[in-house]
Amino acid sequence: MKPTNCCEGVHLVGTTGEPSRRAALDAATRICAGDHLTTIFFMNKIHPWLDGHTPLESAEQSEQGLEFVIDMIGAIETGVHI
């Protein structure tokens, strides 16, 4: 049985396209325990690893930006301090 995504069909404030929505949902399910408010805060906050950009901005800039944001989320998930 395939698990259902509790966030399917949810629009998170600030997401402008599919890449940022995908990164936000990844963050919501992996590091924000599914909490949409925490995800919105995280995705809209300027992050030092992103040269003064937010994860949403970086995810929308390019495929490489999206991959970096998802990798960053994975690093945070495994305990890398930011």
mmCIF file of the N, C-alpha and C atoms, coordinates in Angstrom:
data_MODEL
# 
_entry.id   MODEL 
# 
loop_
_atom_site.group_PDB 
_atom_site.id 
_atom_site.type_symbol 
_atom_site.label_atom_id 
_atom_site.label_alt_id 
_atom_site.label_comp_id 
_atom_site.label_asym_id 
_atom_site.label_entity_id 
_atom_site.label_seq_id 
_atom_site.pdbx_PDB_ins_code 
_atom_site.Cartn_x 
_atom_site.Cartn_y 
_atom_site.Cartn_z 
_atom_site.occupancy 
_atom_site.B_iso_or_equiv 
_atom_site.pdbx_formal_charge 
_atom_site.auth_seq_id 
_atom_site.auth_comp_id 
_atom_site.auth_asym_id 
_atom_site.auth_atom_id 
_atom_site.pdbx_PDB_model_num 
ATOM 1   N N  . MET A 1 1  ? 0.835  -1.172 0.000   1.00 0.00 ? 1  MET A N  1 
ATOM 2   C CA . MET A 1 1  ? 0.000  0.000  0.000   1.00 0.00 ? 1  MET A CA 1 
ATOM 3   C C  . MET A 1 1  ? 0.884  1.241  0.000   1.00 0.00 ? 1  MET A C  1 
ATOM 4   N N  . LYS A 1 2  ? 0.637  2.149  -0.934  1.00 0.00 ? 2  LYS A N  1 
ATOM 5   C CA . LYS A 1 2  ? 1.421  3.370  -1.051  1.00 0.00 ? 2  LYS A CA 1 
ATOM 6   C C  . LYS A 1 2  ? 0.942  4.381  -0.013  1.00 0.00 ? 2  LYS A C  1 
ATOM 7   N N  . PRO A 1 3  ? 1.881  4.969  0.777   1.00 0.00 ? 3  PRO A N  1 
ATOM 8   C CA . PRO A 1 3  ? 1.459  5.953  1.769   1.00 0.00 ? 3  PRO A CA 1 
ATOM 9   C C  . PRO A 1 3  ? 0.920  7.197  1.075   1.00 0.00 ? 3  PRO A C  1 
ATOM 10  N N  . THR A 1 4  ? -0.068 7.829  1.681   1.00 0.00 ? 4  THR A N  1 
ATOM 11  C CA . THR A 1 4  ? -0.621 9.052  1.114   1.00 0.00 ? 4  THR A CA 1 
ATOM 12  C C  . THR A 1 4  ? 0.127  10.249 1.661   1.00 0.00 ? 4  THR A C  1 
ATOM 13  N N  . ASN A 1 5  ? 0.222  11.275 0.843   1.00 0.00 ? 5  ASN A N  1 
ATOM 14  C CA . ASN A 1 5  ? 0.888  12.499 1.253   1.00 0.00 ? 5  ASN A CA 1 
ATOM 15  C C  . ASN A 1 5  ? -0.158 13.433 1.829   1.00 0.00 ? 5  ASN A C  1 
ATOM 16  N N  . CYS A 1 6  ? -0.051 13.749 3.102   1.00 0.00 ? 6  CYS A N  1 
ATOM 17  C CA . CYS A 1 6  ? -1.034 14.609 3.749   1.00 0.00 ? 6  CYS A CA 1 
ATOM 18  C C  . CYS A 1 6  ? -1.027 16.010 3.157   1.00 0.00 ? 6  CYS A C  1 
ATOM 19  N N  . CYS A 1 7  ? 0.005  16.364 2.442   1.00 0.00 ? 7  CYS A N  1 
ATOM 20  C CA . CYS A 1 7  ? 0.129  17.704 1.888   1.00 0.00 ? 7  CYS A CA 1 
ATOM 21  C C  . CYS A 1 7  ? -0.313 17.776 0.431   1.00 0.00 ? 7  CYS A C  1 
ATOM 22  N N  . GLU A 1 8  ? -0.727 16.669 -0.149  1.00 0.00 ? 8  GLU A N  1 
ATOM 23  C CA . GLU A 1 8  ? -1.126 16.649 -1.553  1.00 0.00 ? 8  GLU A CA 1 
ATOM 24  C C  . GLU A 1 8  ? -2.239 17.659 -1.787  1.00 0.00 ? 8  GLU A C  1 
ATOM 25  N N  . GLY A 1 9  ? -2.052 18.521 -2.764  1.00 0.00 ? 9  GLY A N  1 
ATOM 26  C CA . GLY A 1 9  ? -3.056 19.521 -3.095  1.00 0.00 ? 9  GLY A CA 1 
ATOM 27  C C  . GLY A 1 9  ? -3.011 20.765 -2.236  1.00 0.00 ? 9  GLY A C  1 
ATOM 28  N N  . VAL A 1 10 ? -2.081 20.835 -1.288  1.00 0.00 ? 10 VAL A N  1 
ATOM 29  C CA . VAL A 1 10 ? -1.969 21.993 -0.406  1.00 0.00 ? 10 VAL A CA 1 
ATOM 30  C C  . VAL A 1 10 ? -1.091 23.044 -1.072  1.00 0.00 ? 10 VAL A C  1 
ATOM 31  N N  . HIS A 1 11 ? -1.549 24.289 -1.073  1.00 0.00 ? 11 HIS A N  1 
ATOM 32  C CA . HIS A 1 11 ? -0.723 25.391 -1.573  1.00 0.00 ? 11 HIS A CA 1 
ATOM 33  C C  . HIS A 1 11 ? -0.065 26.051 -0.371  1.00 0.00 ? 11 HIS A C  1 
ATOM 34  N N  . LEU A 1 12 ? 1.255  26.067 -0.357  1.00 0.00 ? 12 LEU A N  1 
ATOM 35  C CA . LEU A 1 12 ? 1.981  26.703 0.738   1.00 0.00 ? 12 LEU A CA 1 
ATOM 36  C C  . LEU A 1 12 ? 2.312  28.142 0.344   1.00 0.00 ? 12 LEU A C  1 
ATOM 37  N N  . VAL A 1 13 ? 2.018  29.079 1.225   1.00 0.00 ? 13 VAL A N  1 
ATOM 38  C CA . VAL A 1 13 ? 2.227  30.497 0.948   1.00 0.00 ? 13 VAL A CA 1 
ATOM 39  C C  . VAL A 1 13 ? 3.655  30.741 0.487   1.00 0.00 ? 13 VAL A C  1 
ATOM 40  N N  . GLY A 1 14 ? 3.786  31.453 -0.607  1.00 0.00 ? 14 GLY A N  1 
ATOM 41  C CA . GLY A 1 14 ? 5.103  31.804 -1.117  1.00 0.00 ? 14 GLY A CA 1 
ATOM 42  C C  . GLY A 1 14 ? 5.560  30.937 -2.266  1.00 0.00 ? 14 GLY A C  1 
ATOM 43  N N  . THR A 1 15 ? 5.033  29.739 -2.381  1.00 0.00 ? 15 THR A N  1 
ATOM 44  C CA . THR A 1 15 ? 5.458  28.900 -3.489  1.00 0.00 ? 15 THR A CA 1 
ATOM 45  C C  . THR A 1 15 ? 4.890  29.485 -4.772  1.00 0.00 ? 15 THR A C  1 
ATOM 46  N N  . THR A 1 16 ? 5.746  29.592 -5.777  1.00 0.00 ? 16 THR A N  1 
ATOM 47  C CA . THR A 1 16 ? 5.322  30.215 -7.023  1.00 0.00 ? 16 THR A CA 1 
ATOM 48  C C  . THR A 1 16 ? 5.239  29.226 -8.165  1.00 0.00 ? 16 THR A C  1 
ATOM 49  N N  . GLY A 1 17 ? 5.784  28.062 -7.993  1.00 0.00 ? 17 GLY A N  1 
ATOM 50  C CA . GLY A 1 17 ? 5.767  27.072 -9.060  1.00 0.00 ? 17 GLY A CA 1 
ATOM 51  C C  . GLY A 1 17 ? 5.998  25.687 -8.500  1.00 0.00 ? 17 GLY A C  1 
ATOM 52  N N  . GLU A 1 18 ? 6.021  24.730 -9.391  1.00 0.00 ? 18 GLU A N  1 
ATOM 53  C CA . GLU A 1 18 ? 6.191  23.336 -8.978  1.00 0.00 ? 18 GLU A CA 1 
ATOM 54  C C  . GLU A 1 18 ? 7.520  23.084 -8.262  1.00 0.00 ? 18 GLU A C  1 
ATOM 55  N N  . PRO A 1 19 ? 8.668  23.668 -8.711  1.00 0.00 ? 19 PRO A N  1 
ATOM 56  C CA . PRO A 1 19 ? 9.920  23.395 -7.986  1.00 0.00 ? 19 PRO A CA 1 
ATOM 57  C C  . PRO A 1 19 ? 9.877  23.841 -6.525  1.00 0.00 ? 19 PRO A C  1 
ATOM 58  N N  . SER A 1 20 ? 9.372  25.048 -6.252  1.00 0.00 ? 20 SER A N  1 
ATOM 59  C CA . SER A 1 20 ? 9.339  25.508 -4.859  1.00 0.00 ? 20 SER A CA 1 
ATOM 60  C C  . SER A 1 20 ? 8.300  24.739 -4.056  1.00 0.00 ? 20 SER A C  1 
ATOM 61  N N  . ARG A 1 21 ? 7.197  24.346 -4.680  1.00 0.00 ? 21 ARG A N  1 
ATOM 62  C CA . ARG A 1 21 ? 6.192  23.542 -3.990  1.00 0.00 ? 21 ARG A CA 1 
ATOM 63  C C  . ARG A 1 21 ? 6.784  22.193 -3.606  1.00 0.00 ? 21 ARG A C  1 
ATOM 64  N N  . ARG A 1 22 ? 7.531  21.587 -4.522  1.00 0.00 ? 22 ARG A N  1 
ATOM 65  C CA . ARG A 1 22 ? 8.154  20.284 -4.245  1.00 0.00 ? 22 ARG A CA 1 
ATOM 66  C C  . ARG A 1 22 ? 9.152  20.394 -3.089  1.00 0.00 ? 22 ARG A C  1 
ATOM 67  N N  . ALA A 1 23 ? 9.973  21.453 -3.102  1.00 0.00 ? 23 ALA A N  1 
ATOM 68  C CA . ALA A 1 23 ? 10.946 21.643 -2.018  1.00 0.00 ? 23 ALA A CA 1 
ATOM 69  C C  . ALA A 1 23 ? 10.239 21.904 -0.695  1.00 0.00 ? 23 ALA A C  1 
ATOM 70  N N  . ALA A 1 24 ? 9.169  22.691 -0.721  1.00 0.00 ? 24 ALA A N  1 
ATOM 71  C CA . ALA A 1 24 ? 8.441  22.994 0.506   1.00 0.00 ? 24 ALA A CA 1 
ATOM 72  C C  . ALA A 1 24 ? 7.791  21.743 1.076   1.00 0.00 ? 24 ALA A C  1 
ATOM 73  N N  . LEU A 1 25 ? 7.203  20.933 0.225   1.00 0.00 ? 25 LEU A N  1 
ATOM 74  C CA . LEU A 1 25 ? 6.579  19.703 0.709   1.00 0.00 ? 25 LEU A CA 1 
ATOM 75  C C  . LEU A 1 25 ? 7.619  18.729 1.234   1.00 0.00 ? 25 LEU A C  1 
ATOM 76  N N  . ASP A 1 26 ? 8.793  18.719 0.592   1.00 0.00 ? 26 ASP A N  1 
ATOM 77  C CA . ASP A 1 26 ? 9.880  17.871 1.082   1.00 0.00 ? 26 ASP A CA 1 
ATOM 78  C C  . ASP A 1 26 ? 10.290 18.320 2.480   1.00 0.00 ? 26 ASP A C  1 
ATOM 79  N N  . ALA A 1 27 ? 10.426 19.641 2.664   1.00 0.00 ? 27 ALA A N  1 
ATOM 80  C CA . ALA A 1 27 ? 10.785 20.174 3.980   1.00 0.00 ? 27 ALA A CA 1 
ATOM 81  C C  . ALA A 1 27 ? 9.701  19.859 5.002   1.00 0.00 ? 27 ALA A C  1 
ATOM 82  N N  . ALA A 1 28 ? 8.452  20.013 4.591   1.00 0.00 ? 28 ALA A N  1 
ATOM 83  C CA . ALA A 1 28 ? 7.338  19.781 5.515   1.00 0.00 ? 28 ALA A CA 1 
ATOM 84  C C  . ALA A 1 28 ? 7.331  18.355 6.025   1.00 0.00 ? 28 ALA A C  1 
ATOM 85  N N  . THR A 1 29 ? 7.582  17.420 5.133   1.00 0.00 ? 29 THR A N  1 
ATOM 86  C CA . THR A 1 29 ? 7.498  16.029 5.545   1.00 0.00 ? 29 THR A CA 1 
ATOM 87  C C  . THR A 1 29 ? 8.766  15.540 6.224   1.00 0.00 ? 29 THR A C  1 
ATOM 88  N N  . ARG A 1 30 ? 9.908  16.168 5.932   1.00 0.00 ? 30 ARG A N  1 
ATOM 89  C CA . ARG A 1 30 ? 11.171 15.644 6.456   1.00 0.00 ? 30 ARG A CA 1 
ATOM 90  C C  . ARG A 1 30 ? 11.669 16.365 7.695   1.00 0.00 ? 30 ARG A C  1 
ATOM 91  N N  . ILE A 1 31 ? 11.653 17.682 7.716   1.00 0.00 ? 31 ILE A N  1 
ATOM 92  C CA . ILE A 1 31 ? 12.258 18.378 8.862   1.00 0.00 ? 31 ILE A CA 1 
ATOM 93  C C  . ILE A 1 31 ? 11.274 19.214 9.668   1.00 0.00 ? 31 ILE A C  1 
ATOM 94  N N  . CYS A 1 32 ? 10.079 19.405 9.152   1.00 0.00 ? 32 CYS A N  1 
ATOM 95  C CA . CYS A 1 32 ? 9.098  20.216 9.877   1.00 0.00 ? 32 CYS A CA 1 
ATOM 96  C C  . CYS A 1 32 ? 7.944  19.374 10.407  1.00 0.00 ? 32 CYS A C  1 
ATOM 97  N N  . ALA A 1 33 ? 8.110  18.078 10.415  1.00 0.00 ? 33 ALA A N  1 
ATOM 98  C CA . ALA A 1 33 ? 7.123  17.139 10.967  1.00 0.00 ? 33 ALA A CA 1 
ATOM 99  C C  . ALA A 1 33 ? 5.724  17.376 10.412  1.00 0.00 ? 33 ALA A C  1 
ATOM 100 N N  . GLY A 1 34 ? 5.658  17.769 9.133   1.00 0.00 ? 34 GLY A N  1 
ATOM 101 C CA . GLY A 1 34 ? 4.366  17.982 8.507   1.00 0.00 ? 34 GLY A CA 1 
ATOM 102 C C  . GLY A 1 34 ? 3.681  19.280 8.888   1.00 0.00 ? 34 GLY A C  1 
ATOM 103 N N  . ASP A 1 35 ? 4.333  20.103 9.694   1.00 0.00 ? 35 ASP A N  1 
ATOM 104 C CA . ASP A 1 35 ? 3.746  21.360 10.160  1.00 0.00 ? 35 ASP A CA 1 
ATOM 105 C C  . ASP A 1 35 ? 3.860  22.414 9.061   1.00 0.00 ? 35 ASP A C  1 
ATOM 106 N N  . HIS A 1 36 ? 2.741  22.806 8.497   1.00 0.00 ? 36 HIS A N  1 
ATOM 107 C CA . HIS A 1 36 ? 2.757  23.748 7.378   1.00 0.00 ? 36 HIS A CA 1 
ATOM 108 C C  . HIS A 1 36 ? 3.233  25.138 7.787   1.00 0.00 ? 36 HIS A C  1 
ATOM 109 N N  . LEU A 1 37 ? 2.887  25.604 8.974   1.00 0.00 ? 37 LEU A N  1 
ATOM 110 C CA . LEU A 1 37 ? 3.313  26.931 9.417   1.00 0.00 ? 37 LEU A CA 1 
ATOM 111 C C  . LEU A 1 37 ? 4.833  26.991 9.560   1.00 0.00 ? 37 LEU A C  1 
ATOM 112 N N  . THR A 1 38 ? 5.424  25.968 10.154  1.00 0.00 ? 38 THR A N  1 
ATOM 113 C CA . THR A 1 38 ? 6.875  25.908 10.293  1.00 0.00 ? 38 THR A CA 1 
ATOM 114 C C  . THR A 1 38 ? 7.538  25.818 8.920   1.00 0.00 ? 38 THR A C  1 
ATOM 115 N N  . THR A 1 39 ? 6.929  25.066 8.017   1.00 0.00 ? 39 THR A N  1 
ATOM 116 C CA . THR A 1 39 ? 7.461  24.943 6.659   1.00 0.00 ? 39 THR A CA 1 
ATOM 117 C C  . THR A 1 39 ? 7.448  26.286 5.951   1.00 0.00 ? 39 THR A C  1 
ATOM 118 N N  . ILE A 1 40 ? 6.350  27.018 6.060   1.00 0.00 ? 40 ILE A N  1 
ATOM 119 C CA . ILE A 1 40 ? 6.251  28.334 5.428   1.00 0.00 ? 40 ILE A CA 1 
ATOM 120 C C  . ILE A 1 40 ? 7.335  29.250 5.971   1.00 0.00 ? 40 ILE A C  1 
ATOM 121 N N  . PHE A 1 41 ? 7.540  29.254 7.289   1.00 0.00 ? 41 PHE A N  1 
ATOM 122 C CA . PHE A 1 41 ? 8.584  30.076 7.890   1.00 0.00 ? 41 PHE A CA 1 
ATOM 123 C C  . PHE A 1 41 ? 9.959  29.680 7.359   1.00 0.00 ? 41 PHE A C  1 
ATOM 124 N N  . PHE A 1 42 ? 10.264 28.391 7.368   1.00 0.00 ? 42 PHE A N  1 
ATOM 125 C CA . PHE A 1 42 ? 11.567 27.905 6.905   1.00 0.00 ? 42 PHE A CA 1 
ATOM 126 C C  . PHE A 1 42 ? 11.803 28.267 5.443   1.00 0.00 ? 42 PHE A C  1 
ATOM 127 N N  . MET A 1 43 ? 10.822 28.033 4.597   1.00 0.00 ? 43 MET A N  1 
ATOM 128 C CA . MET A 1 43 ? 10.995 28.239 3.161   1.00 0.00 ? 43 MET A CA 1 
ATOM 129 C C  . MET A 1 43 ? 11.062 29.717 2.761   1.00 0.00 ? 43 MET A C  1 
ATOM 130 N N  . ASN A 1 44 ? 10.566 30.621 3.622   1.00 0.00 ? 44 ASN A N  1 
ATOM 131 C CA . ASN A 1 44 ? 10.560 32.050 3.318   1.00 0.00 ? 44 ASN A CA 1 
ATOM 132 C C  . ASN A 1 44 ? 11.624 32.837 4.076   1.00 0.00 ? 44 ASN A C  1 
ATOM 133 N N  . LYS A 1 45 ? 12.475 32.147 4.813   1.00 0.00 ? 45 LYS A N  1 
ATOM 134 C CA . LYS A 1 45 ? 13.524 32.810 5.596   1.00 0.00 ? 45 LYS A CA 1 
ATOM 135 C C  . LYS A 1 45 ? 14.844 32.776 4.820   1.00 0.00 ? 45 LYS A C  1 
ATOM 136 N N  . ILE A 1 46 ? 15.507 33.914 4.745   1.00 0.00 ? 46 ILE A N  1 
ATOM 137 C CA . ILE A 1 46 ? 16.810 33.964 4.081   1.00 0.00 ? 46 ILE A CA 1 
ATOM 138 C C  . ILE A 1 46 ? 17.747 32.998 4.789   1.00 0.00 ? 46 ILE A C  1 
ATOM 139 N N  . HIS A 1 47 ? 18.460 32.217 4.004   1.00 0.00 ? 47 HIS A N  1 
ATOM 140 C CA . HIS A 1 47 ? 19.316 31.181 4.563   1.00 0.00 ? 47 HIS A CA 1 
ATOM 141 C C  . HIS A 1 47 ? 20.776 31.437 4.171   1.00 0.00 ? 47 HIS A C  1 
ATOM 142 N N  . PRO A 1 48 ? 21.716 31.356 5.130   1.00 0.00 ? 48 PRO A N  1 
ATOM 143 C CA . PRO A 1 48 ? 23.124 31.641 4.830   1.00 0.00 ? 48 PRO A CA 1 
ATOM 144 C C  . PRO A 1 48 ? 23.743 30.701 3.796   1.00 0.00 ? 48 PRO A C  1 
ATOM 145 N N  . TRP A 1 49 ? 23.257 29.476 3.686   1.00 0.00 ? 49 TRP A N  1 
ATOM 146 C CA . TRP A 1 49 ? 23.800 28.542 2.693   1.00 0.00 ? 49 TRP A CA 1 
ATOM 147 C C  . TRP A 1 49 ? 23.371 28.916 1.278   1.00 0.00 ? 49 TRP A C  1 
ATOM 148 N N  . LEU A 1 50 ? 22.406 29.843 1.160   1.00 0.00 ? 50 LEU A N  1 
ATOM 149 C CA . LEU A 1 50 ? 21.825 30.178 -0.141  1.00 0.00 ? 50 LEU A CA 1 
ATOM 150 C C  . LEU A 1 50 ? 22.182 31.597 -0.591  1.00 0.00 ? 50 LEU A C  1 
ATOM 151 N N  . ASP A 1 51 ? 23.298 32.099 -0.127  1.00 0.00 ? 51 ASP A N  1 
ATOM 152 C CA . ASP A 1 51 ? 23.793 33.419 -0.540  1.00 0.00 ? 51 ASP A CA 1 
ATOM 153 C C  . ASP A 1 51 ? 22.737 34.513 -0.425  1.00 0.00 ? 51 ASP A C  1 
ATOM 154 N N  . GLY A 1 52 ? 22.058 34.550 0.708   1.00 0.00 ? 52 GLY A N  1 
ATOM 155 C CA . GLY A 1 52 ? 21.094 35.610 0.962   1.00 0.00 ? 52 GLY A CA 1 
ATOM 156 C C  . GLY A 1 52 ? 19.734 35.409 0.330   1.00 0.00 ? 52 GLY A C  1 
ATOM 157 N N  . HIS A 1 53 ? 19.467 34.222 -0.199  1.00 0.00 ? 53 HIS A N  1 
ATOM 158 C CA . HIS A 1 53 ? 18.164 33.918 -0.790  1.00 0.00 ? 53 HIS A CA 1 
ATOM 159 C C  . HIS A 1 53 ? 17.384 33.014 0.150   1.00 0.00 ? 53 HIS A C  1 
ATOM 160 N N  . THR A 1 54 ? 16.097 32.927 -0.100  1.00 0.00 ? 54 THR A N  1 
ATOM 161 C CA . THR A 1 54 ? 15.265 31.978 0.639   1.00 0.00 ? 54 THR A CA 1 
ATOM 162 C C  . THR A 1 54 ? 15.268 30.649 -0.102  1.00 0.00 ? 54 THR A C  1 
ATOM 163 N N  . PRO A 1 55 ? 14.928 29.565 0.583   1.00 0.00 ? 55 PRO A N  1 
ATOM 164 C CA . PRO A 1 55 ? 14.804 28.284 -0.117  1.00 0.00 ? 55 PRO A CA 1 
ATOM 165 C C  . PRO A 1 55 ? 13.805 28.345 -1.267  1.00 0.00 ? 55 PRO A C  1 
ATOM 166 N N  . LEU A 1 56 ? 12.703 29.077 -1.103  1.00 0.00 ? 56 LEU A N  1 
ATOM 167 C CA . LEU A 1 56 ? 11.731 29.199 -2.195  1.00 0.00 ? 56 LEU A CA 1 
ATOM 168 C C  . LEU A 1 56 ? 12.351 29.867 -3.412  1.00 0.00 ? 56 LEU A C  1 
ATOM 169 N N  . GLU A 1 57 ? 13.070 30.952 -3.194  1.00 0.00 ? 57 GLU A N  1 
ATOM 170 C CA . GLU A 1 57 ? 13.712 31.656 -4.313  1.00 0.00 ? 57 GLU A CA 1 
ATOM 171 C C  . GLU A 1 57 ? 14.712 30.752 -5.019  1.00 0.00 ? 57 GLU A C  1 
ATOM 172 N N  . SER A 1 58 ? 15.524 30.077 -4.242  1.00 0.00 ? 58 SER A N  1 
ATOM 173 C CA . SER A 1 58 ? 16.554 29.209 -4.821  1.00 0.00 ? 58 SER A CA 1 
ATOM 174 C C  . SER A 1 58 ? 15.935 28.052 -5.598  1.00 0.00 ? 58 SER A C  1 
ATOM 175 N N  . ALA A 1 59 ? 14.870 27.483 -5.058  1.00 0.00 ? 59 ALA A N  1 
ATOM 176 C CA . ALA A 1 59 ? 14.213 26.361 -5.730  1.00 0.00 ? 59 ALA A CA 1 
ATOM 177 C C  . ALA A 1 59 ? 13.618 26.788 -7.070  1.00 0.00 ? 59 ALA A C  1 
ATOM 178 N N  . GLU A 1 60 ? 13.163 28.021 -7.164  1.00 0.00 ? 60 GLU A N  1 
ATOM 179 C CA . GLU A 1 60 ? 12.549 28.508 -8.396  1.00 0.00 ? 60 GLU A CA 1 
ATOM 180 C C  . GLU A 1 60 ? 13.570 29.004 -9.423  1.00 0.00 ? 60 GLU A C  1 
ATOM 181 N N  . GLN A 1 61 ? 14.785 29.323 -8.995  1.00 0.00 ? 61 GLN A N  1 
ATOM 182 C CA . GLN A 1 61 ? 15.782 29.897 -9.910  1.00 0.00 ? 61 GLN A CA 1 
ATOM 183 C C  . GLN A 1 61 ? 16.251 28.908 -10.967 1.00 0.00 ? 61 GLN A C  1 
ATOM 184 N N  . SER A 1 62 ? 16.455 27.667 -10.574 1.00 0.00 ? 62 SER A N  1 
ATOM 185 C CA . SER A 1 62 ? 16.998 26.693 -11.515 1.00 0.00 ? 62 SER A CA 1 
ATOM 186 C C  . SER A 1 62 ? 16.820 25.292 -10.955 1.00 0.00 ? 62 SER A C  1 
ATOM 187 N N  . GLU A 1 63 ? 17.029 24.311 -11.825 1.00 0.00 ? 63 GLU A N  1 
ATOM 188 C CA . GLU A 1 63 ? 16.982 22.916 -11.382 1.00 0.00 ? 63 GLU A CA 1 
ATOM 189 C C  . GLU A 1 63 ? 18.092 22.650 -10.363 1.00 0.00 ? 63 GLU A C  1 
ATOM 190 N N  . GLN A 1 64 ? 19.261 23.279 -10.559 1.00 0.00 ? 64 GLN A N  1 
ATOM 191 C CA . GLN A 1 64 ? 20.369 23.124 -9.613  1.00 0.00 ? 64 GLN A CA 1 
ATOM 192 C C  . GLN A 1 64 ? 20.001 23.740 -8.257  1.00 0.00 ? 64 GLN A C  1 
ATOM 193 N N  . GLY A 1 65 ? 19.284 24.870 -8.293  1.00 0.00 ? 65 GLY A N  1 
ATOM 194 C CA . GLY A 1 65 ? 18.838 25.500 -7.052  1.00 0.00 ? 65 GLY A CA 1 
ATOM 195 C C  . GLY A 1 65 ? 17.883 24.603 -6.289  1.00 0.00 ? 65 GLY A C  1 
ATOM 196 N N  . LEU A 1 66 ? 16.954 23.987 -7.019  1.00 0.00 ? 66 LEU A N  1 
ATOM 197 C CA . LEU A 1 66 ? 16.017 23.059 -6.403  1.00 0.00 ? 66 LEU A CA 1 
ATOM 198 C C  . LEU A 1 66 ? 16.761 21.876 -5.785  1.00 0.00 ? 66 LEU A C  1 
ATOM 199 N N  . GLU A 1 67 ? 17.693 21.300 -6.533  1.00 0.00 ? 67 GLU A N  1 
ATOM 200 C CA . GLU A 1 67 ? 18.465 20.169 -6.022  1.00 0.00 ? 67 GLU A CA 1 
ATOM 201 C C  . GLU A 1 67 ? 19.252 20.561 -4.779  1.00 0.00 ? 67 GLU A C  1 
ATOM 202 N N  . PHE A 1 68 ? 19.829 21.772 -4.775  1.00 0.00 ? 68 PHE A N  1 
ATOM 203 C CA . PHE A 1 68 ? 20.595 22.221 -3.622  1.00 0.00 ? 68 PHE A CA 1 
ATOM 204 C C  . PHE A 1 68 ? 19.691 22.360 -2.401  1.00 0.00 ? 68 PHE A C  1 
ATOM 205 N N  . VAL A 1 69 ? 18.506 22.940 -2.591  1.00 0.00 ? 69 VAL A N  1 
ATOM 206 C CA . VAL A 1 69 ? 17.578 23.102 -1.465  1.00 0.00 ? 69 VAL A CA 1 
ATOM 207 C C  . VAL A 1 69 ? 17.178 21.740 -0.906  1.00 0.00 ? 69 VAL A C  1 
ATOM 208 N N  . ILE A 1 70 ? 16.866 20.802 -1.768  1.00 0.00 ? 70 ILE A N  1 
ATOM 209 C CA . ILE A 1 70 ? 16.487 19.461 -1.304  1.00 0.00 ? 70 ILE A CA 1 
ATOM 210 C C  . ILE A 1 70 ? 17.664 18.784 -0.611  1.00 0.00 ? 70 ILE A C  1 
ATOM 211 N N  . ASP A 1 71 ? 18.876 18.963 -1.137  1.00 0.00 ? 71 ASP A N  1 
ATOM 212 C CA . ASP A 1 71 ? 20.070 18.417 -0.470  1.00 0.00 ? 71 ASP A CA 1 
ATOM 213 C C  . ASP A 1 71 ? 20.285 19.091 0.881   1.00 0.00 ? 71 ASP A C  1 
ATOM 214 N N  . MET A 1 72 ? 20.048 20.403 0.946   1.00 0.00 ? 72 MET A N  1 
ATOM 215 C CA . MET A 1 72 ? 20.183 21.149 2.196   1.00 0.00 ? 72 MET A CA 1 
ATOM 216 C C  . MET A 1 72 ? 19.197 20.607 3.229   1.00 0.00 ? 72 MET A C  1 
ATOM 217 N N  . ILE A 1 73 ? 17.973 20.350 2.809   1.00 0.00 ? 73 ILE A N  1 
ATOM 218 C CA . ILE A 1 73 ? 16.961 19.789 3.708   1.00 0.00 ? 73 ILE A CA 1 
ATOM 219 C C  . ILE A 1 73 ? 17.432 18.431 4.219   1.00 0.00 ? 73 ILE A C  1 
ATOM 220 N N  . GLY A 1 74 ? 18.009 17.620 3.333   1.00 0.00 ? 74 GLY A N  1 
ATOM 221 C CA . GLY A 1 74 ? 18.546 16.331 3.753   1.00 0.00 ? 74 GLY A CA 1 
ATOM 222 C C  . GLY A 1 74 ? 19.668 16.470 4.756   1.00 0.00 ? 74 GLY A C  1 
ATOM 223 N N  . ALA A 1 75 ? 20.533 17.466 4.550   1.00 0.00 ? 75 ALA A N  1 
ATOM 224 C CA . ALA A 1 75 ? 21.646 17.694 5.487   1.00 0.00 ? 75 ALA A CA 1 
ATOM 225 C C  . ALA A 1 75 ? 21.108 18.102 6.849   1.00 0.00 ? 75 ALA A C  1 
ATOM 226 N N  . ILE A 1 76 ? 20.111 18.983 6.860   1.00 0.00 ? 76 ILE A N  1 
ATOM 227 C CA . ILE A 1 76 ? 19.511 19.401 8.128   1.00 0.00 ? 76 ILE A CA 1 
ATOM 228 C C  . ILE A 1 76 ? 18.864 18.204 8.814   1.00 0.00 ? 76 ILE A C  1 
ATOM 229 N N  . GLU A 1 77 ? 18.198 17.387 8.026   1.00 0.00 ? 77 GLU A N  1 
ATOM 230 C CA . GLU A 1 77 ? 17.532 16.205 8.569   1.00 0.00 ? 77 GLU A CA 1 
ATOM 231 C C  . GLU A 1 77 ? 18.515 15.257 9.247   1.00 0.00 ? 77 GLU A C  1 
ATOM 232 N N  . THR A 1 78 ? 19.733 15.152 8.711   1.00 0.00 ? 78 THR A N  1 
ATOM 233 C CA . THR A 1 78 ? 20.720 14.234 9.273   1.00 0.00 ? 78 THR A CA 1 
ATOM 234 C C  . THR A 1 78 ? 21.538 14.857 10.400  1.00 0.00 ? 78 THR A C  1 
ATOM 235 N N  . GLY A 1 79 ? 21.251 16.131 10.711  1.00 0.00 ? 79 GLY A N  1 
ATOM 236 C CA . GLY A 1 79 ? 21.891 16.731 11.854  1.00 0.00 ? 79 GLY A CA 1 
ATOM 237 C C  . GLY A 1 79 ? 22.983 17.738 11.570  1.00 0.00 ? 79 GLY A C  1 
ATOM 238 N N  . VAL A 1 80 ? 23.167 18.132 10.323  1.00 0.00 ? 80 VAL A N  1 
ATOM 239 C CA . VAL A 1 80 ? 24.154 19.153 10.009  1.00 0.00 ? 80 VAL A CA 1 
ATOM 240 C C  . VAL A 1 80 ? 23.618 20.468 10.538  1.00 0.00 ? 80 VAL A C  1 
ATOM 241 N N  . HIS A 1 81 ? 24.421 21.180 11.314  1.00 0.00 ? 81 HIS A N  1 
ATOM 242 C CA . HIS A 1 81 ? 23.980 22.441 11.904  1.00 0.00 ? 81 HIS A CA 1 
ATOM 243 C C  . HIS A 1 81 ? 24.116 23.572 10.910  1.00 0.00 ? 81 HIS A C  1 
ATOM 244 N N  . ILE A 1 82 ? 23.133 24.455 10.929  1.00 0.00 ? 82 ILE A N  1 
ATOM 245 C CA . ILE A 1 82 ? 23.136 25.589 10.006  1.00 0.00 ? 82 ILE A CA 1 
ATOM 246 C C  . ILE A 1 82 ? 23.309 26.890 10.737  1.00 0.00 ? 82 ILE A C  1 
# 
